[in-house]
Every structure is written in structure tokens, then in C-alpha cells.
Amino acid sequence: MVNEKVIEKHLMNEIQFMATENILMEAVKSGGDRQILHEKIREYSMAESYLIKKEGKENHLLDKILADKDFNLSESQLEKIKDPQNYIGRASNQTQEYIDEIVMPLINENKSTIEIDENNLVNI
């Protein structure tokens, strides 16, 4: 069983680190100094990483960036930047290809020896 909410929570916690490059680019487009912002992201990321790993705290990296006027980004801009769809690349296509080219042929070859409910097979 997949615990979607648990996975979503972990993803949204980590995506804050994944989004830093896009945050930097967006803030530079808004007139920010790349070197200063890069250093701030590095410092904020290291501090948050410490709190998460050593103290079990939640990730508040984006809150720190949002509060820092040097980034000149709105909450709605950060929401768009941290959208997981921005970071999946070809993953869904590759997964579907794997299912179609590897998994399904194996299932079809072995139908007589395995129990499978074809109604529960889902295309991605």
C-alpha cells in the first residue's frame, strides 16, 4: 500500500532544497545579486539541514527566503517554483515505457503462473 500523504509530506519537505537553483534564477531576474543570493541560499540551506537532521525540525527554508527582502520574491512565486511538476522531467514517460516494454510483457508471458487482477493495472 502506498501512503500518498506520507510521500507528499516528504517530497514537499525536500523540494525546498531542490528548488533553490530555480529560486536563485528567479530572484536574479528580479534584480538580485547572484553571488549574494547564492551565498544566502547556501547559508539558509546548511542551517535548515542541520535543524532537520540534528534536531528533527521541519524544513522552513522557503520561509527564510520569503522573509529575505534581497530575494524580492512573493509567496505565489515561491509556490509556483516549488511545484513538484517542475522537477519530474521524463520520469512519468520513463515509468510508462518501463511498464509497457518490460513489466507487461513479463506479465503476459507468465499469466498462467501468476494471479493478477487486470482491473487494478493502471496506466500512468
Buried (B, 14 or more C-beta within 10 A) or exposed (E): EEEEEEEEEEEEBEBBBBBBEBBBBBBBEEEBEEEEBBEBBEEBBEEBEEBBEEEEEEBBBBBBBBEBEEBBBEEEBBEBBBEEEEBEEEEEEEEEEEBEEEEEEEBEEEEEEEEEEEEEEEEE
